[in-house]
């Protein structure tokens, strides 16, 4: 048996989260006299909330994937000169920075 799963950070988080959830319920029942019916409602509603969040995240990822696929991405529409592919390209020397303009930025003293 490989012990890699025990060293996995995700497994450690799930294990510690489960431990603290059980400890929370045990303290609520033992020391504060909370009814078990309240605990069952708490557990069921927590499970429903997590399930609902998973479903919402799934639909959001599908919508996001469709939007990204339809638009083609921002970087695809910009060529190497920084011009948009929808704009006509104008290659004039006045737009090209000179060699003196390309130096590193000067520090202010």
N, C-alpha and C positions, 0 to 999 in steps of 0.2 A: 504494500500500500504506500502510495506517495504521500508525503506530508506537505506537499506544496500548497494544498488548499488551506491548511491551517495558517500558513504565513501570508496568504492573500489578504490585502487590506480590505477588500470588499466583504470577504467572509468575516473578518474581525469586526467590521462595522455592523453587519447584520446580527452577529452573535451578541455584541455588546448592547445594541438597540433592543434586541429581544429580552435580554437579561434585565435591562432597566424598565422595560414595559411590564414585565412580570413583577418586578419589585414594586413598581408604582401601584399595580392592582392589589398586591398582597398588603402593602401598607394601608391603602384605602379601606380594605375589608377588615384588617386586623385591628388597626388603631383608631380609625374614624367611624367604624360601624356602618359603612355604606352597604346597602342591600345588594345582593347578588343580581337582582333584576336590573339595577342601575348599571352594574358592571357589564352585564350582557348587552344592554342597549349601547353602552359606550363602545364595546368591542365590535358589535355589528355595524354601528354607524361609522366607526373608524375604517373598517373594511370596505364599506360602501364608498366612503370618501376617496380612499386610495384607488379603488377600481374605477371610479368616475374620473379621477385625475389621469389615470392611464389611458382611458378611452379618449379624453379630450386631447391629450398629448399625441395620441396616434392620429386623430383627425387633423390636428394642427400640422403635424409633420407631412401628411399627405397634401394638404393645401400649400404648404411652403414648397414642397417638391414640384408641384404643378406650376406654381408661380415662377420658380427658378428655371424650369424647363421651357416655359413659354417665352420668357423675356430674353433668353440667350445669354444673360450675364452682362455685367457692365464692362468688363475688361475686353470682351469680344468686340464691342462696338467702338473701341478706341484704338487707333493705329499707333505706330511707334513714335510719331511726331506729336502725339497728344491731341490730335484732331479727331472729332467724332466721325464715324463712317457715313453718317447722314449729311454732314456738311461737306461742301466741295473743298478739296484740298488746294491751298494756295501756297506755292513754293516760292516765296520771295526772300531775298537776302536780308531785307529789313527785319523780318521776324526771327531770324537766326541770331542767337546771342554771339557776340564776338569772343575771342580767346581771352580778353581781359576781364570779361564779365563772369567767367566760369571759375574764378579763384575761390578759395575757402572763405567763409564769412569772417569778418574781422571782429575781434573782441573789443568791447567797450571798456576803457580803463576808468 
